Amino acid sequence: MKPDGTGLGLALALTKRTVQTHGGTLAIQSIPEAGTIVRLKLPTA
């Protein structure tokens, strides 16, 4: 069992691969003590 607040990173890796497969981009910007911004862009159909 892993400690609370830790992860394996699998969700992010799967998300990135899925977004890229569909021609999109995934960008993450982390700002200490402020938060994290996640930008997911997908092309229009």
N, C-alpha and C positions, 0 to 999 in steps of 0.2 A: 504494500500500500504506500502511496506517495503522500507527502505532507500537503496540507491545504495550501492553496495559492501557487502551486507548482503544476506544471504540465509537461507533456511530452513534445509539444510543438506540432503534433500531427494535424490538428484542425487548420492551422495556418498554412501548412504545406499543401494540404488537399485543396484549400480555398484558392491558393495561388495557382496551382496547376489547373483547376477547373476554369478559373477566370482567363488564364492564358490560352487554354484550349478553345475558348469561345472568342478569342481575339481581343480580350480586354486587358486591363492593367490593374495592379494592386499596389498601392503605396501606403506606407505606414510612417508616421512622424511622431516620435515620442518626445515630450517636453517634460523634463524632471519637475516634479511638484506641481505640474499643471494638468497633465493628462496625455492622452494619445489620440491622434487623428488618423483615421483609416479612410482612405479614398479608394473606392472600387468603381472602375469605369468599364462599361460594356458598350459595344457598338450597337447602334439602333438597327432594328430588323428591316 
